[in-house]
Amino acid sequence: MSASEAPPQDQAPSRLQSVRAGVQKFGTFLSGMIMPNIGAFIAWGLITALFIEKGWWPVPELGGFGKDADGVANIGIVGPMITYLLPLLIGYTGGKMVHGVRGGVVGSIATMGVIVGAGIPMFIGAMIMGPLGGWTMKKLDLLWDGKIRPGFEMLVNNFSAGIWGALLAMLGFYGIGPLVQAFSTGAGNVVQFLVDHGLLPLTSILIEPAKVLFLNNAINHGVLTPLGTEQSLEQGKSILFLLEANPGPGLGILLAFCIFGRGAAKASAPGAAVIHFFGGIHEIYFPYVLMKPTLIIAAIAGGMTGVATLAVTGAGLVAPAAPGSIFAVLVQTSRDSYFGVILSVVLATAVSFLVAALILRTSKNVDEDGLAAATEQMESMKGKKSVASSILGGGGTATLTGVGVQNIVFACDAGMGSSAMGASVLRNKVRAAGHTDVKVTNSAIANLTDTYDIVVVHQDLALRAREKTPSAQLVTVDNFMASPRYDEIVAALGADGADGAVDAGAGAADAAAGAPGTAASAEVPVPVAADAATAPQVLRRESIVLQGEADSRAGAIEEAGRLLVTAGAVDDDYVAAMHEREESVTTYMGNFLAIPHGTNDAKDHIKESGLTFVRYAKPIDWNGKEVRFVVGIAGKDKQHLSILAKIAKVFGDKDQVARLEAATSVEEILDVFGKVNG
C-alpha cells in the first residue's frame, strides 16, 4: 500500500475508543436494570442462606424442601422469588428506563412470557424483554400521538399496552425463552468446562483489565450474575459471584502504595484502601493502576489466586455481593464457605501486594503528580464524575464559586507550618483585591469543622479534609508559595458571585502537611508583626548556613535538624520525626524551597521555637523537585508564625528569591527576611 493509500493514523484509536464506549454504554444499561434491584437479590440471598435445607436454620415452609402434613411438597419462597420476582423486577426496571412506567408495565408482561417459556431463572431473558417491551411500546405510542379523540386516551392507552404486552409475552414464550435457555445452557457448559479443567482462574485475565476500563458491567451483570444465580439455585452457592467482586486484588495494590508509593499516591492510599475494602467502592483503586499500567499484572495475579482458592475449597456466595465490600461478601457467603471465601480474599490481597510491591520497588520513578491526571483519565473513560475525584484530588471539572464566601481556611496536619505560610500568601492576595470581609485562616485538619466556605489543602490530605468539611469547596495546591489556584480563588471572589465560576481543576500536590505545634490551635491567623523588644530569637545567626554540605534530601533534612538541635530548639527524636514526616508527605513548597519538620506526634520533643536556613550551591533533588533553600522548622506556642509569614512573602517574590541566591553574608539573609527577630 502506498503512503497515499494508508489510512489515517488516528483511525484505529478512534474505532477502539468507539467500541470501548459502546461496551461501556451497554454495560451501564445492564447495570441500570440490576443495581436498583440489588436489595431484592440480597433479600433472596439471605432467605436462601438461612432457610434452605443446607442453610443456617432450615425451615421447610420457607426453604421449599420436604412435604407438609398432607404430603404436599413445600413450595417455599426461595424458588418463587428467583423464578418470578427477580426477573419481573428486572424486566419492569428495563422497560421503565426506556419508556417510563408504561414501558415498565409492558416490559413486565413480556418478561412473564420468557419466565414461563423456560425452565430456568430468566435474568438474561428479562434483560432482553424488559427494554424491548418499553422500546416497542414507545414506538407504537408515537404512531397515534396527537391522533386520539378527546375522552378516548385512557381506553387506547390501556388496551394498546395490554394487547401489545400479550403479543410480546407469547413472543417470549415461544421464541425468546428457548433461545435464551439455549444460550444459558451453553454458557453454563463453558463455565463448567473451565471449572472441570482448572481454567476458571484465567477469567481474571479478562475481568481485571475490564474493571479498570469500566467494561466489567457487561460481563458481571450480563453473564456472571444470571449464571451465578442459576448455579446458586441448584447448588446453594456459586463461585461466579466472586470472580469480579473479590476486593483482594485492589486492596493488595493499595497496600503496596501505602508502603512503596510516593507523594500523593502514597499519602492517599490508606484512605482509599478503607473505602475500597469496607465501602465496596472498587473504582477508588483504578487511578493507581492507570498511573502505573503494569500494575494490572498485580490485579490479574491477585484475581487468579482468589479464583483458584475458591475453586480448590469449593467455596462460593449464595447471591451477588454488591457493592463489593467485605461486609457484603461475608453476608452472602454460603454457610460452608467462610473459610474458602476469607482465604481467597486474603491470598488475593497477598499476591496482588507482592507483585505490586515488586513493580513499585523496581520502577525508577512513579510520578507523584500523576494521580490527579490518572483520576481524570478514569473519569474520561467512565464518562461521568467519579467518587474518586474528591477523594484522590482529581476533580478537574469541578467549579469554584465565590458566592457567599466569607471564611477560607488552609489546613495541614497541625495547622502550624505550610498552612500558615499558604494562608499568609493568599491573605495578602485577597486583601490586595479589596476583599477585606473575607477571613483567611489556617487550621489543623483534626480541628476542622464544617463551617468554612473554601478549604485549601495539600492533595495528600484531601481525603481527611473532605471528611471533616463535606459542605466546603475543596481546593488542592501544587505550590504553596506561588500557586495559580490563589488567583482562581481571588478571581471567583472578584466576580461577586454573579459570574464567578472558574475552573477549579485539582492541582498536583507537592506542598507540606504542616509543622507540629500546639494541637489546641484549631484556627490561628498568622501575625504580621512582632514587638522588637519581646520577639524571641527564632532564627539565629548560627542557624544560617550559606554553603550547605548535603547532597541528598535525607542529608539536607539531617543538616537542618542538627542545626535545630544545636540551637537548643529540639532533641534528637525530633530530627528522626523530620525524616518520618518526609516519608509520608513531601515538604517541598515551591520556588526552590523545602521546609522539613517533624510529625504532629513529635511536638513534645520541641523545647522552644526555632528555624534554620541552609542554602545549597548545587540543587538538592527533592522527589524530582529542585531545592536550593531548606528551612528547618520547630514551632512552639505560635512563636514561629511571624517568621513563617515573612518567609512566605519572601519566597512568593522571585526578586527576593534571587537576592537569597546572591547573598554573601548572614546579615543579607536576615535583611531579606525583614529582620525577622526584631
C-alpha positions in Angstrom: 0.0 0.0 0.0 1.4 3.4 -0.9 1.7 6.2 1.5 -1.2 8.0 -0.1 -3.4 4.9 0.4 -2.5 4.5 4.0 -5.4 5.0 6.5 -5.3 8.0 8.8 -3.1 7.5 11.9 -5.9 8.2 14.3 -8.5 6.0 12.7 -7.7 2.8 14.7 -7.6 4.5 18.1 -10.9 6.3 17.2 -12.5 3.0 16.4 -11.1 1.4 19.5 -12.5 4.2 21.6 -15.8 3.9 19.9 -16.0 0.2 20.6 -15.0 0.7 24.2 -17.6 3.4 24.7 -20.2 1.2 23.2 -19.4 -1.7 25.5 -19.4 0.7 28.5 -22.8 2.1 27.5 -24.2 -1.4 27.1 -22.7 -2.5 30.4 -24.1 0.7 32.1 -27.6 -0.1 30.7 -27.4 -3.7 32.0 -26.2 -2.4 35.4 -29.1 0.1 35.4 -31.5 -2.9 35.4 -29.7 -4.9 38.0 -28.4 -2.4 40.6 -31.8 -0.8 41.6 -32.9 -4.3 42.4 -29.9 -5.5 44.4 -31.9 -5.2 47.6 -34.2 -7.9 46.3 -31.2 -10.1 45.4 -29.8 -9.6 48.9 -33.2 -10.5 50.4 -33.4 -13.6 48.3 -29.8 -14.5 49.3 -30.4 -14.1 53.0 -33.6 -16.2 52.9 -31.7 -18.8 50.9 -28.7 -18.8 53.3 -30.9 -19.1 56.3 -33.8 -21.3 55.4 -32.9 -23.8 52.7 -32.2 -27.4 53.6 -28.4 -26.7 53.9 -28.9 -23.3 55.5 -28.2 -22.0 59.0 -31.8 -22.5 60.2 -33.6 -24.9 57.8 -37.3 -24.1 57.6 -39.2 -26.4 55.1 -42.1 -24.0 54.6 -39.7 -21.1 53.7 -36.8 -23.0 52.1 -39.1 -25.1 49.9 -38.0 -28.6 50.8 -39.8 -31.6 52.3 -43.5 -32.1 52.5 -46.3 -30.8 54.7 -48.6 -32.8 56.9 -50.8 -33.7 53.9 -47.8 -35.0 51.9 -47.8 -32.0 49.6 -44.3 -30.7 48.7 -43.5 -27.4 50.2 -43.1 -24.6 47.7 -41.4 -22.1 50.0 -40.4 -18.6 48.9 -36.9 -19.2 47.7 -38.0 -20.7 44.4 -40.8 -18.3 43.5 -38.6 -15.3 44.3 -35.9 -16.3 41.9 -38.2 -17.6 39.3 -40.7 -14.8 39.2 -40.0 -11.8 41.5 -36.4 -11.1 40.5 -36.9 -11.4 36.7 -40.1 -9.4 36.8 -38.3 -6.6 38.7 -35.5 -6.6 36.2 -38.0 -6.6 33.3 -40.0 -3.8 34.8 -36.9 -1.7 35.5 -35.6 -2.2 32.0 -38.9 -1.2 30.4 -39.2 1.9 32.7 -35.7 3.0 31.8 -36.8 3.2 28.1 -40.4 4.4 28.4 -41.3 5.2 32.0 -43.9 3.4 34.0 -45.8 2.5 30.9 -42.8 0.8 29.4 -42.1 -0.9 32.7 -45.6 -2.5 32.7 -45.3 -3.8 29.2 -41.8 -5.0 29.9 -43.0 -7.0 32.9 -45.8 -8.6 30.8 -43.2 -9.5 28.1 -40.8 -10.9 30.7 -43.5 -13.2 32.1 -43.5 -14.9 28.7 -39.9 -15.9 28.9 -40.2 -16.9 32.5 -42.9 -19.5 31.8 -41.3 -20.5 28.5 -38.1 -21.6 30.0 -37.2 -24.0 32.8 -34.5 -21.8 34.4 -34.5 -18.3 36.0 -34.8 -15.9 33.2 -32.5 -13.0 34.1 -31.0 -12.7 30.6 -34.5 -13.1 29.1 -35.7 -10.3 31.4 -32.9 -8.0 30.4 -34.0 -8.6 26.8 -37.8 -8.5 27.1 -38.0 -5.6 29.5 -36.2 -3.0 27.4 -37.7 -4.5 24.2 -41.2 -4.1 25.7 -40.5 -0.5 26.7 -38.9 0.5 23.4 -41.6 -1.1 21.1 -44.4 0.4 23.2 -42.7 3.8 22.9 -42.6 3.5 19.1 -46.2 2.4 18.9 -47.3 5.4 21.1 -45.6 7.7 18.6 -47.8 6.3 15.8 -51.1 7.7 17.3 -49.6 10.5 19.3 -52.0 13.5 18.9 -54.4 11.5 16.9 -56.7 10.1 19.6 -60.0 11.8 20.1 -60.5 13.5 23.4 -62.0 11.2 26.0 -60.6 8.0 24.5 -57.0 8.4 25.7 -57.3 6.1 28.6 -59.1 3.4 26.6 -56.5 3.5 23.8 -53.5 3.6 26.2 -54.7 0.7 28.4 -55.8 -1.6 25.6 -52.8 -0.9 23.4 -50.5 -1.7 26.3 -52.4 -4.8 27.1 -52.7 -6.1 23.6 -49.0 -5.4 22.8 -47.9 -6.8 26.1 -49.8 -10.1 25.4 -48.2 -10.4 22.0 -44.7 -9.9 23.5 -45.4 -12.4 26.2 -46.2 -15.0 23.5 -43.1 -14.0 21.6 -41.1 -14.5 24.8 -42.8 -17.9 25.5 -42.3 -19.4 22.0 -39.3 -17.5 20.7 -37.0 -15.7 23.1 -37.4 -18.1 26.0 -36.0 -21.2 24.2 -33.2 -19.1 22.6 -32.1 -17.6 26.0 -32.3 -21.0 27.6 -30.1 -22.5 24.9 -27.6 -19.6 25.5 -27.7 -20.0 29.2 -27.1 -23.8 28.9 -24.2 -23.2 26.6 -22.6 -20.5 28.8 -23.1 -22.8 31.8 -21.4 -25.6 30.0 -18.4 -23.3 29.2 -18.1 -22.3 32.9 -18.3 -25.9 33.9 -15.7 -26.9 31.4 -13.4 -24.2 32.9 -14.1 -25.5 36.4 -13.5 -29.1 35.5 -10.2 -28.4 33.8 -8.9 -25.9 36.3 -9.1 -23.0 33.9 -11.5 -20.7 35.7 -8.7 -18.5 37.2 -7.9 -17.5 33.6 -11.0 -15.4 33.5 -9.2 -12.9 35.6 -7.1 -12.0 32.5 -10.3 -10.6 31.0 -12.1 -9.4 34.1 -9.4 -7.4 35.9 -8.5 -5.2 33.0 -12.2 -4.8 32.1 -12.8 -3.5 35.6 -10.2 -0.7 35.3 -11.6 0.2 31.9 -15.2 0.2 33.2 -16.1 -2.7 30.8 -16.9 -5.1 33.7 -20.7 -4.3 33.9 -21.4 -6.1 30.7 -19.6 -9.2 31.9 -20.8 -9.1 35.5 -24.4 -8.2 35.1 -24.9 -9.7 31.6 -23.3 -13.1 32.3 -21.9 -13.8 35.7 -24.9 -12.7 37.8 -27.5 -14.6 35.8 -25.4 -17.8 35.6 -24.4 -17.5 39.2 -27.9 -17.1 40.3 -29.0 -20.2 38.4 -26.0 -22.1 39.8 -26.8 -20.9 43.3 -30.4 -22.2 43.0 -29.1 -25.6 42.0 -26.1 -25.9 44.3 -26.9 -23.4 47.1 -23.9 -21.2 46.2 -21.8 -20.0 43.2 -18.2 -19.2 42.6 -19.2 -16.8 39.8 -20.4 -14.1 42.2 -16.8 -13.6 43.4 -15.0 -13.6 40.0 -15.4 -9.8 39.8 -16.4 -8.8 43.3 -13.4 -10.1 45.3 -11.9 -7.0 47.0 -8.5 -8.7 47.4 -6.7 -7.7 44.2 -7.5 -4.0 44.6 -6.6 -4.0 48.3 -3.2 -5.5 47.6 -2.3 -2.7 45.1 -3.4 0.0 47.5 -1.4 -1.6 50.4 1.7 -1.7 48.2 1.2 2.1 47.5 0.9 2.6 51.3 4.4 1.3 51.8 6.3 1.7 48.5 4.4 4.6 46.8 5.4 8.2 46.7 3.9 11.6 47.2 0.1 12.0 46.7 -0.3 8.3 45.8 1.3 7.1 49.0 -0.5 9.5 51.2 -3.9 8.9 49.8 -3.6 5.1 49.5 -4.6 4.3 53.2 -7.9 6.1 52.9 -8.5 4.7 49.5 -7.9 1.2 50.9 -10.5 1.7 53.6 -13.1 2.9 51.1 -12.3 0.1 48.7 -12.3 -2.8 51.2 -15.0 -1.8 53.6 -17.1 0.6 51.5 -17.0 -1.6 48.4 -16.2 1.3 46.0 -13.7 -0.6 43.8 -13.2 2.3 41.4 -11.2 4.1 44.0 -8.1 2.0 43.1 -8.4 2.3 39.3 -6.4 5.6 39.1 -3.5 3.9 40.9 -3.4 1.3 38.1 -3.9 3.8 35.4 -0.9 5.9 36.6 1.3 2.7 36.5 -0.4 0.4 33.9 2.0 -2.5 34.6 0.2 -2.9 38.0 -2.6 -4.6 36.0 -0.4 -7.6 36.3 -0.7 -7.5 40.1 -4.5 -7.2 39.8 -4.6 -10.2 37.4 -2.3 -12.3 39.6 -4.4 -11.5 42.7 -7.6 -12.2 40.9 -6.4 -15.6 39.6 -5.2 -16.5 43.0 -8.6 -15.7 44.6 -10.5 -17.7 41.9 -8.1 -20.7 42.3 -8.6 -20.6 46.0 -12.4 -20.7 45.7 -12.2 -23.5 43.1 -9.9 -25.6 45.3 -12.0 -25.1 48.5 -15.3 -25.3 46.7 -16.5 -22.0 48.2 -19.0 -19.5 46.9 -21.7 -17.0 47.6 -25.4 -17.5 47.7 -26.2 -14.2 45.9 -24.4 -11.2 44.4 -22.2 -9.1 46.7 -23.0 -5.5 45.9 -21.3 -3.2 46.5 -18.1 -5.3 46.6 -17.5 -4.6 50.3 -16.0 -7.3 52.5 -19.2 -7.0 54.6 -21.4 -7.7 51.6 -19.2 -10.6 50.7 -19.4 -12.2 54.1 -23.1 -11.6 54.4 -23.7 -13.5 51.1 -21.2 -16.3 51.9 -22.6 -19.8 51.9 -22.7 -21.5 55.3 -20.0 -24.0 54.3 -17.8 -21.5 52.5 -16.5 -19.0 55.0 -13.0 -20.5 55.2 -12.6 -20.6 51.4 -14.1 -17.1 50.8 -12.0 -15.5 53.5 -8.9 -17.4 52.4 -9.5 -16.3 48.8 -9.6 -12.6 49.8 -6.5 -12.9 52.0 -4.5 -14.8 49.3 -5.7 -12.5 46.5 -4.6 -9.5 48.6 -1.2 -11.0 49.5 -0.3 -12.0 45.9 -1.5 -8.7 44.5 0.5 -6.8 47.2 3.7 -8.8 46.5 3.5 -8.3 42.7 2.6 -4.6 43.0 5.4 -4.1 45.6 7.9 -5.6 43.2 6.7 -3.4 40.4 6.9 -0.2 42.5 10.2 -1.1 44.0 11.9 -1.8 40.7 10.4 1.2 38.9 12.8 4.1 38.5 10.0 6.6 39.3 6.3 6.7 39.9 5.1 10.1 39.1 3.8 11.5 42.3 1.9 14.2 40.4 0.2 11.6 38.2 -2.6 10.6 40.5 -4.9 13.5 39.7 -4.2 13.0 35.9 -5.0 9.3 36.2 -8.2 10.1 38.1 -9.3 12.5 35.3 -8.4 9.8 32.7 -10.5 7.3 34.6 -13.5 9.8 34.6 -13.0 10.2 30.9 -13.3 6.5 30.3 -16.2 6.2 32.7 -18.0 9.1 31.0 -19.1 10.7 34.2 -18.0 12.1 37.6 -16.3 9.6 39.8 -16.4 9.2 43.5 -12.6 9.0 43.4 -12.3 12.7 42.3 -12.9 14.4 45.6 -11.0 11.7 47.5 -7.9 11.5 45.3 -7.9 15.1 44.2 -8.9 14.7 40.6 -11.9 16.9 40.3 -10.6 18.7 37.2 -14.2 19.5 36.2 -15.2 21.0 39.5 -16.4 24.6 39.7 -15.1 27.1 42.2 -17.5 29.9 43.1 -17.2 33.0 45.2 -20.9 33.1 46.1 -21.3 33.8 49.8 -17.6 33.1 50.6 -16.7 34.6 54.0 -14.3 32.1 55.5 -11.3 30.4 53.8 -9.1 28.1 55.7 -5.7 26.5 54.9 -5.4 23.1 56.6 -2.5 20.9 57.3 -1.6 18.2 59.8 -1.1 20.5 62.8 -2.1 23.9 61.4 1.2 25.5 62.1 3.7 25.2 59.2 2.8 25.0 55.5 -0.8 26.1 56.1 0.4 29.2 57.9 2.6 30.1 55.0 0.0 29.4 52.4 -2.6 31.4 54.4 -0.3 34.3 54.6 0.2 34.4 50.8 -3.5 34.0 50.0 -4.5 36.6 52.7 -2.2 39.2 51.1 -3.7 38.5 47.6 -7.3 38.6 49.0 -6.7 41.9 50.8 -4.9 43.4 47.8 -8.0 42.6 45.7 -10.1 44.6 48.2 -11.9 41.7 49.9 -11.5 42.8 53.4 -14.6 41.0 54.6 -13.1 37.6 53.6 -11.3 35.9 56.5 -8.3 33.7 55.7 -7.0 31.5 58.5 -5.1 28.3 59.0 -6.1 25.2 61.0 -5.1 21.7 61.9 -7.1 19.2 59.9 -8.2 17.5 63.2 -9.8 20.7 64.3 -11.7 21.5 61.1 -15.4 21.9 61.3 -17.9 22.0 58.5 -18.3 25.8 58.8 -15.8 27.0 56.1 -16.7 28.1 52.6 -13.4 27.1 51.0 -10.8 24.7 52.3 -7.3 24.8 50.8 -5.2 21.7 51.4 -2.3 19.7 50.3 -3.7 17.0 47.9 -2.2 14.2 50.1 -4.5 15.4 52.9 -7.6 15.9 50.7 -9.4 12.8 52.0 -9.1 13.8 55.6 -10.2 17.4 54.8 -13.2 16.2 52.8 -14.3 14.0 55.7 -14.2 17.0 58.1 -15.7 19.6 55.7 -18.2 17.9 53.3 -20.0 21.1 52.5 -17.0 23.2 51.7 -15.3 23.8 48.3 -12.1 21.9 48.4 -9.0 23.3 46.6 -5.7 21.5 46.4 -2.5 23.3 45.5 0.8 22.4 43.9 2.9 25.3 45.2 2.2 27.0 48.5 4.4 30.0 47.6 3.0 30.9 44.2 0.1 28.6 43.3 -2.1 29.7 40.4 -5.0 28.4 42.4 -4.7 31.5 44.6 -5.5 33.7 41.6 -8.5 31.4 40.8 -9.9 31.9 44.3 -9.4 35.7 44.1 -11.0 35.7 40.6 -14.0 33.9 42.0 -14.3 36.4 44.8 -13.9 39.3 42.5 -16.8 38.1 40.3 -19.1 39.0 43.2 -20.8 35.6 43.0 -22.7 36.5 39.8 -20.5 35.1 37.1 -17.8 34.0 39.5 -17.4 30.4 38.4 -13.9 29.5 37.4 -12.3 26.2 36.6 -11.2 24.6 39.8 -9.4 21.6 38.4 -7.4 20.0 41.2 -3.7 20.7 41.1 -0.9 18.3 41.8 0.3 18.3 45.4 3.8 18.9 46.5 3.3 21.1 49.5 4.0 20.1 53.0 1.4 19.0 55.5 2.4 21.4 58.3 4.9 21.6 61.1 3.9 20.3 64.6 2.8 22.7 67.3 0.1 23.1 69.8 -2.8 20.7 69.0 -5.2 23.1 70.6 -4.6 25.7 67.8 -7.6 25.0 65.7 -7.6 28.3 63.9 -4.7 30.6 64.0 -4.4 33.8 62.0 -0.8 34.5 61.1 0.6 37.6 62.9 2.3 40.0 60.6 4.4 41.8 63.1 6.2 41.2 66.4 7.3 43.5 69.2 11.0 44.2 68.8 11.6 44.1 72.5 9.9 40.8 73.1 10.3 38.9 69.9 12.2 35.6 70.5 15.3 34.7 68.6 13.6 32.1 66.4 16.1 32.4 63.5 19.6 32.8 65.0 22.8 33.8 63.2 24.4 30.4 63.9 21.4 28.6 62.4 22.0 30.2 59.0 24.3 28.3 56.6 25.2 29.7 53.2 27.1 26.7 51.9 25.2 23.5 52.7 27.2 20.3 52.7 24.4 17.8 52.0 23.9 16.3 48.5 20.6 14.4 49.1 17.2 15.0 50.5 17.9 12.9 53.6 21.2 14.6 54.1 19.6 18.1 53.9 16.9 17.1 56.4 19.6 15.8 58.7 21.6 19.0 58.3 18.6 21.3 59.1 17.6 19.1 62.0 21.1 19.1 63.5 21.1 22.9 63.4 17.8 22.9 65.4 19.4 20.6 68.0 22.5 22.8 68.2 20.3 25.8 68.8 18.6 24.0 71.7 15.2 24.1 70.0 14.6 20.3 69.7 16.1 17.0 70.8 17.4 14.1 68.6 14.0 12.4 68.5 12.6 15.4 66.6 15.2 15.0 63.9 14.1 11.4 63.4 10.5 12.7 63.2 11.5 15.1 60.4 12.7 12.1 58.3 9.4 10.3 59.2 7.4 13.2 58.0 9.1 13.4 54.7 8.4 9.7 54.0 4.6 10.3 54.2 4.2 13.9 52.8 6.8 15.9 50.9 7.7 19.2 52.4 8.6 20.9 49.1 6.9 24.2 49.0 7.7 25.6 45.5 10.2 28.3 44.4 13.2 26.2 45.3 12.1 25.9 49.0 11.6 23.0 51.3 10.5 23.2 54.9 11.3 19.9 56.6 9.7 19.5 60.1 8.6 16.8 62.5 5.4 14.9 62.7 2.5 16.1 64.8 3.4 13.4 67.4 6.8 15.0 67.7 5.6 18.2 69.3 6.7 17.0 72.7 10.3 17.0 71.5 10.2 20.7 70.8 11.9 22.7 73.6 11.4 26.2 72.0 10.5 27.6 68.6 13.4 27.6 66.2 14.2 28.0 62.5 17.2 27.1 60.4 18.2 28.3 57.0 20.6 26.3 54.7 21.4 27.3 51.1 22.9 24.9 48.6 25.0 25.8 45.6 24.1 22.5 43.9 20.3 21.9 43.9 19.0 19.1 46.0 16.8 16.5 44.3 13.6 16.6 46.4 11.4 13.9 45.0 12.1 15.2 41.5 11.8 18.9 42.5 14.8 21.3 42.6 15.5 22.7 46.1 18.2 25.3 46.8 16.9 26.5 50.2 16.0 24.3 53.2 14.3 25.9 56.2 14.0 23.6 59.2 11.1 24.4 61.4 10.1 23.6 65.1 7.1 25.6 66.3 6.0 26.0 69.9 3.3 28.3 71.2 2.8 30.1 67.8 6.1 32.0 68.2 7.3 30.9 64.8 4.2 32.2 62.9 5.6 35.7 62.3 8.7 34.5 60.6 6.7 32.0 58.6 4.5 34.8 57.2 7.7 36.7 56.2 9.2 33.6 54.6 6.0 33.1 52.6 6.2 36.7 51.5 9.8 36.3 50.5 9.5 33.1 48.6 6.4 34.4 46.8 8.6 37.1 45.3 11.1 35.9 42.6 13.2 39.0 43.1 13.6 38.2 46.7 14.5 34.6 45.9 17.2 36.0 43.6 18.6 38.1 46.5 18.8 35.0 48.7 20.7 33.2 45.9 23.2 36.1 45.6 23.6 36.8 49.3 27.2 36.5 50.6 26.6 37.1 54.4 24.2 36.1 57.2 23.2 39.8 57.5 22.0 39.8 54.0 19.8 36.8 54.6 18.3 38.4 57.7 17.8 41.6 55.8 15.9 39.8 53.1 13.6 38.3 55.7 12.9 41.7 57.2 14.9 41.4 60.4 12.5 38.6 61.5 13.7 38.7 65.1 13.3 42.4 65.6 
